Amino acid sequence: MDTYARYPVEFERGAGTQLWDDEGNEYLDFLCGISVSLLGHCHPSVVEAVCEQAGRLIHVGNLFHTEPPRRLAERLSELSLGGKVFFTNSGAEAIECALKLARKRRAGGEFVVLERGFHGRTYGALSATPQEAKQAPFAPLVPGFQAVPPDDPEALVAAVSERTAAVIVEAVQGEGGIHPVESGLLEAARAACDEHGALLICDEIQCGLGRTGELWGFEHAGIRPDVMTLAKGLGGGLPIGACVASPAVSDVLQPGDHGSTFAGGPVVAAAANAVLDALEEARPGVRAKGERLRLGLEALGLDVRGLGLMLAFRTSDGPALVARALSEQRLVLNATGPDTVRLLPPLNVGEAELDDAVGRIAAVL
């Protein structure tokens, strides 16, 4: 179906930050499948883990135990909220799990979300995504969602009440154009949820797993949510997401409340475990690399925003610039809107590659 505005290039293979098309041309990838290839293409340890697990056991379903997802759940819990994990096949599915958990905990409860936010395209996740162009063709949506400005902590506090099931936020709004939320907003959300007994759900699908310099985006504000969702880079290119709950709400969902046939299978879980292993080495350099990339872009006179290696710059015609960068400079970027170009290089990108990307952008400009 014609749901994607694809560029006229067909990629055949990749390694690290490089891609090659079907004519043998080499590209520098600073999008990474929208933050999915967190450690670059075909990371050796991820490939090894996938091949080894695929040769032993691919699927039995979630009616039985297997070691890779059990170990992955333990690691994610220890690295984040300390509670239980539900595995999914995508970020949108992780959001759906979080919504169901919050709604079951407070029957009929409503949700507070941020304008410009993006949480997915399934019906619940889309209902939590207050963007008219994305929602309008599919109305009516799931009721009970109220949107507040992302730069107004007082408006958020005023929207939370005893009827609120949860507040859903991204520390850095990714699809909305790489906008870190207003300083103080996450702290205000945490306080308002505590006051009214609502849950704070942090969407870490794009800004988590070290992309902003901290392991989780919410750590920049020094708070902890009750529930977090993640996906994208977790599988190193394979489809896996997760909804992680704090101990206090880990048992809200009980047998029969939720499920998924494929989610958290042995192969994708093995890939995710390999990603977490490699992430320990890659993450410490993210802040310095992000600053190097930011300074390089600012030296071109660009207005840059974001955190770590999750950056964007303002331009008069983002889609046209991205198309020209691809065709003229063989640099893979992304436009999240008419005036925004997004950069999401792998976390283990080299300094020379960062400088190379800046040079290619300079040539396009």
PLY file of the C-alpha trace (Angstrom):
ply
format ascii 1.0
element vertex 365
property float x
property float y
property float z
element edge 364
property int vertex1
property int vertex2
end_header
0.00 0.00 0.00
1.15 3.53 -0.69
1.70 4.48 2.94
5.36 5.49 2.60
6.88 8.32 0.58
9.97 6.32 -0.34
13.11 7.79 -1.89
14.33 6.36 -5.21
17.11 4.22 -3.76
17.29 0.52 -2.92
19.73 -0.47 -0.21
21.31 -3.91 -0.31
23.72 -4.07 2.61
25.10 -2.09 5.52
27.99 -2.06 7.98
28.42 0.43 10.80
27.44 3.87 9.54
27.71 2.82 5.88
25.02 1.65 3.48
25.38 0.43 -0.11
22.66 0.59 -2.75
21.95 -1.89 -5.54
24.33 -0.01 -7.85
27.24 -0.22 -5.41
27.11 3.42 -4.24
28.17 4.03 -0.64
26.15 6.23 1.75
26.73 7.68 5.21
23.71 6.85 7.38
22.76 9.49 9.97
19.19 8.23 10.39
19.74 4.56 11.22
16.21 3.44 10.42
14.90 6.24 12.70
17.13 5.40 15.66
16.69 1.64 15.26
20.24 0.66 14.27
21.49 2.10 17.53
24.98 0.60 17.11
25.12 0.85 13.33
24.24 -1.71 10.71
24.99 -5.38 11.27
26.90 -4.93 14.51
29.06 -8.07 14.77
27.94 -9.10 18.24
24.26 -8.63 17.33
24.67 -10.67 14.14
26.45 -13.41 16.06
23.76 -13.51 18.75
20.95 -13.67 16.18
22.58 -16.41 14.12
23.43 -18.50 17.16
19.93 -18.25 18.62
18.20 -18.81 15.26
20.15 -22.04 14.89
18.94 -23.27 18.26
15.35 -22.03 18.78
13.34 -19.38 16.94
9.85 -19.49 18.45
7.67 -21.30 20.96
5.39 -18.47 22.07
4.74 -16.94 25.46
3.02 -19.97 26.99
6.49 -21.31 27.81
9.75 -20.02 29.30
12.87 -19.33 27.24
16.15 -17.96 28.54
16.86 -14.90 26.30
13.70 -12.90 27.16
13.90 -13.87 30.82
17.46 -12.56 31.00
16.52 -9.44 29.01
13.61 -8.66 31.33
15.87 -8.95 34.37
18.43 -6.61 32.81
15.90 -3.99 31.72
14.31 -4.03 35.15
17.66 -3.54 36.86
18.60 -0.73 34.47
15.35 1.18 34.91
12.35 0.94 37.24
12.96 -2.31 39.09
9.63 -3.92 38.24
8.23 -6.28 35.65
8.42 -6.13 31.85
5.94 -6.87 29.06
7.60 -7.41 25.67
6.05 -6.18 22.43
6.93 -6.07 18.73
7.04 -2.27 18.46
6.92 1.03 20.26
3.25 1.58 19.50
2.45 -1.79 21.10
4.47 -0.85 24.17
2.33 2.29 24.47
-0.84 0.20 24.12
0.30 -1.96 27.04
0.99 1.13 29.15
-2.44 2.57 28.33
-4.19 -0.65 29.27
-2.24 -0.89 32.52
-3.14 2.67 33.49
-6.81 2.32 32.50
-7.21 -0.95 34.40
-5.63 0.58 37.50
-8.01 3.56 37.39
-11.17 2.40 35.62
-12.48 5.02 33.21
-9.46 7.22 33.89
-8.37 9.89 31.45
-4.95 10.67 29.99
-2.97 13.90 29.79
-0.56 14.13 26.84
1.61 16.83 25.30
0.94 18.77 22.14
3.45 17.87 19.42
3.91 14.48 21.04
4.02 11.23 19.10
3.38 7.77 20.55
2.45 5.58 17.58
-0.20 4.85 14.96
-2.36 2.12 16.49
-5.69 3.40 17.79
-4.74 3.90 21.42
-1.29 5.26 20.63
-2.72 7.50 17.90
-5.29 8.83 20.36
-2.36 9.84 22.57
-0.74 11.64 19.61
-2.43 15.06 19.34
-1.48 15.85 15.75
-4.48 16.78 13.65
-3.07 15.55 10.33
-2.42 12.09 11.75
-5.66 11.78 13.74
-8.34 13.38 11.54
-8.68 10.65 8.87
-9.31 8.01 11.53
-11.76 9.71 13.87
-13.47 8.96 16.12
-10.53 7.90 18.23
-10.30 6.49 21.74
-11.87 9.05 24.10
-10.35 10.46 27.25
-7.18 12.20 26.06
-6.42 15.84 26.88
-3.45 17.64 25.31
-1.49 20.44 27.01
1.41 22.56 25.71
4.88 21.00 26.09
6.31 24.29 27.36
3.78 25.02 30.12
4.26 23.02 33.36
1.41 24.95 35.02
-1.05 23.89 32.32
-0.05 20.29 32.81
-0.52 20.49 36.57
-3.94 22.07 36.10
-5.01 19.26 33.74
-4.23 16.44 36.20
-6.99 15.45 38.61
-8.44 12.49 40.49
-9.90 11.36 37.15
-6.46 11.10 35.52
-5.20 7.59 34.87
-1.81 8.73 33.58
0.30 11.51 32.14
2.31 10.47 29.06
5.45 12.39 28.09
8.60 12.17 25.98
11.67 13.81 27.53
12.64 14.75 23.97
9.82 14.82 21.45
11.24 12.88 18.54
8.73 12.74 15.69
7.56 16.18 16.80
10.90 17.59 15.64
13.52 16.81 18.33
12.23 19.17 21.02
13.41 18.65 24.60
10.42 19.42 26.81
10.40 22.61 28.85
12.66 22.60 31.88
10.60 21.74 34.92
7.82 19.99 33.00
8.82 16.43 33.91
9.25 17.44 37.53
5.81 19.09 37.50
4.29 15.99 35.92
5.83 13.78 38.59
4.51 15.98 41.40
1.02 16.23 39.90
0.79 12.47 39.44
1.90 11.90 43.02
-0.69 14.35 44.31
-3.61 12.77 42.45
-2.55 9.13 42.40
-2.04 9.04 38.63
0.73 7.23 36.81
3.57 8.97 35.02
4.40 7.17 31.77
7.65 8.14 30.05
7.91 7.28 26.37
11.58 6.38 25.89
11.07 4.75 22.50
13.27 7.23 20.63
15.09 9.14 23.37
16.01 6.15 25.53
18.91 3.67 25.50
21.61 6.30 25.72
20.69 8.45 22.73
20.55 11.69 24.75
23.69 10.93 26.76
21.82 9.51 29.73
20.57 5.94 29.57
16.97 7.22 29.80
15.72 10.63 28.76
13.85 11.18 32.02
17.14 11.04 33.94
17.96 14.56 32.73
15.16 15.79 35.02
16.17 13.59 37.95
12.75 11.90 38.18
11.49 8.33 37.85
8.26 7.40 36.09
5.88 4.64 37.13
5.92 3.10 33.66
8.25 3.49 30.70
8.09 2.30 27.11
11.00 1.54 24.83
11.62 -0.02 21.41
13.51 1.20 18.29
17.19 0.64 19.15
16.58 -2.16 21.64
16.83 -4.95 19.06
19.69 -3.54 17.01
17.47 -3.65 13.93
15.04 -6.41 14.90
11.47 -5.58 16.04
11.16 -5.57 19.80
9.65 -3.17 22.32
8.96 -3.25 26.02
6.69 -1.76 28.64
8.50 -1.62 31.99
6.59 -0.99 35.21
7.74 0.00 38.66
7.22 -2.60 41.42
4.13 -0.77 42.71
2.19 -1.33 39.47
3.89 -4.44 38.08
0.97 -6.71 38.97
-1.89 -4.59 37.63
-2.09 -6.69 34.47
-2.89 -10.31 35.21
-3.10 -13.47 33.06
-5.60 -12.88 30.25
-5.42 -9.08 30.42
-2.90 -8.68 27.60
-0.79 -10.76 25.25
1.10 -11.07 21.97
1.91 -14.10 19.82
5.36 -13.07 18.64
6.52 -10.55 21.23
9.78 -11.10 23.07
10.77 -14.22 21.16
14.18 -15.86 21.67
15.84 -14.38 18.56
14.86 -10.73 19.10
15.61 -11.04 22.82
19.05 -12.45 22.04
19.68 -9.48 19.75
18.57 -7.07 22.49
20.86 -8.69 25.03
23.77 -8.21 22.62
22.75 -4.57 22.16
22.80 -3.98 25.92
26.26 -5.56 26.12
27.67 -3.30 23.39
25.82 -0.24 24.72
27.93 -0.25 27.87
30.95 0.65 25.76
29.24 3.02 23.32
27.15 5.17 25.66
29.88 7.04 27.60
30.99 8.88 24.45
27.57 10.09 23.36
27.66 13.50 25.07
31.04 14.46 23.58
30.08 13.21 20.11
26.78 15.03 20.28
28.53 18.25 21.23
31.01 17.82 18.36
28.15 17.36 15.90
26.23 20.30 17.35
29.21 22.64 17.14
29.92 21.56 13.58
26.35 22.30 12.52
26.27 25.60 14.38
29.47 26.61 12.60
27.44 26.37 9.38
25.03 28.95 10.81
22.33 26.39 11.62
19.86 26.61 14.50
20.41 23.28 16.30
18.36 21.68 19.07
18.29 18.37 20.89
20.41 16.34 23.31
23.32 13.97 22.75
23.09 12.26 19.38
19.43 13.18 18.98
19.68 16.47 17.10
17.80 18.54 14.55
18.30 21.83 12.78
15.88 24.35 11.34
15.79 24.95 7.61
13.44 26.62 5.17
12.67 23.39 3.27
13.53 20.21 5.15
12.20 17.62 2.68
14.04 19.20 -0.26
17.31 19.42 1.68
17.03 15.78 2.76
16.37 14.66 -0.82
19.36 16.60 -2.10
21.62 15.30 0.68
20.67 11.76 -0.34
21.12 12.21 -4.09
24.04 14.66 -4.18
26.06 13.78 -1.09
24.85 10.23 -0.33
24.04 11.28 3.22
20.94 9.75 4.82
18.96 12.26 6.91
15.27 12.75 7.68
12.78 15.62 7.66
10.20 15.49 10.46
8.35 18.46 8.97
8.68 21.29 6.46
11.28 23.16 8.51
13.15 20.43 10.43
15.98 18.04 9.51
16.68 15.24 12.01
20.00 13.50 12.69
20.12 10.17 14.55
23.56 8.62 13.92
24.57 5.40 15.67
25.93 5.89 19.17
29.30 4.38 18.19
29.76 6.77 15.26
33.36 7.96 14.86
34.53 11.55 15.13
35.74 11.50 11.52
32.27 10.38 10.42
30.66 13.22 12.37
32.93 15.72 10.63
32.25 14.04 7.29
28.49 14.41 7.77
28.88 18.11 8.61
30.95 18.58 5.48
28.31 16.90 3.33
25.59 19.08 4.85
27.73 22.15 4.17
28.02 21.10 0.53
24.24 20.75 0.24
23.66 24.14 1.87
0 1
1 2
2 3
3 4
4 5
5 6
6 7
7 8
8 9
9 10
10 11
11 12
12 13
13 14
14 15
15 16
16 17
17 18
18 19
19 20
20 21
21 22
22 23
23 24
24 25
25 26
26 27
27 28
28 29
29 30
30 31
31 32
32 33
33 34
34 35
35 36
36 37
37 38
38 39
39 40
40 41
41 42
42 43
43 44
44 45
45 46
46 47
47 48
48 49
49 50
50 51
51 52
52 53
53 54
54 55
55 56
56 57
57 58
58 59
59 60
60 61
61 62
62 63
63 64
64 65
65 66
66 67
67 68
68 69
69 70
70 71
71 72
72 73
73 74
74 75
75 76
76 77
77 78
78 79
79 80
80 81
81 82
82 83
83 84
84 85
85 86
86 87
87 88
88 89
89 90
90 91
91 92
92 93
93 94
94 95
95 96
96 97
97 98
98 99
99 100
100 101
101 102
102 103
103 104
104 105
105 106
106 107
107 108
108 109
109 110
110 111
111 112
112 113
113 114
114 115
115 116
116 117
117 118
118 119
119 120
120 121
121 122
122 123
123 124
124 125
125 126
126 127
127 128
128 129
129 130
130 131
131 132
132 133
133 134
134 135
135 136
136 137
137 138
138 139
139 140
140 141
141 142
142 143
143 144
144 145
145 146
146 147
147 148
148 149
149 150
150 151
151 152
152 153
153 154
154 155
155 156
156 157
157 158
158 159
159 160
160 161
161 162
162 163
163 164
164 165
165 166
166 167
167 168
168 169
169 170
170 171
171 172
172 173
173 174
174 175
175 176
176 177
177 178
178 179
179 180
180 181
181 182
182 183
183 184
184 185
185 186
186 187
187 188
188 189
189 190
190 191
191 192
192 193
193 194
194 195
195 196
196 197
197 198
198 199
199 200
200 201
201 202
202 203
203 204
204 205
205 206
206 207
207 208
208 209
209 210
210 211
211 212
212 213
213 214
214 215
215 216
216 217
217 218
218 219
219 220
220 221
221 222
222 223
223 224
224 225
225 226
226 227
227 228
228 229
229 230
230 231
231 232
232 233
233 234
234 235
235 236
236 237
237 238
238 239
239 240
240 241
241 242
242 243
243 244
244 245
245 246
246 247
247 248
248 249
249 250
250 251
251 252
252 253
253 254
254 255
255 256
256 257
257 258
258 259
259 260
260 261
261 262
262 263
263 264
264 265
265 266
266 267
267 268
268 269
269 270
270 271
271 272
272 273
273 274
274 275
275 276
276 277
277 278
278 279
279 280
280 281
281 282
282 283
283 284
284 285
285 286
286 287
287 288
288 289
289 290
290 291
291 292
292 293
293 294
294 295
295 296
296 297
297 298
298 299
299 300
300 301
301 302
302 303
303 304
304 305
305 306
306 307
307 308
308 309
309 310
310 311
311 312
312 313
313 314
314 315
315 316
316 317
317 318
318 319
319 320
320 321
321 322
322 323
323 324
324 325
325 326
326 327
327 328
328 329
329 330
330 331
331 332
332 333
333 334
334 335
335 336
336 337
337 338
338 339
339 340
340 341
341 342
342 343
343 344
344 345
345 346
346 347
347 348
348 349
349 350
350 351
351 352
352 353
353 354
354 355
355 356
356 357
357 358
358 359
359 360
360 361
361 362
362 363
363 364
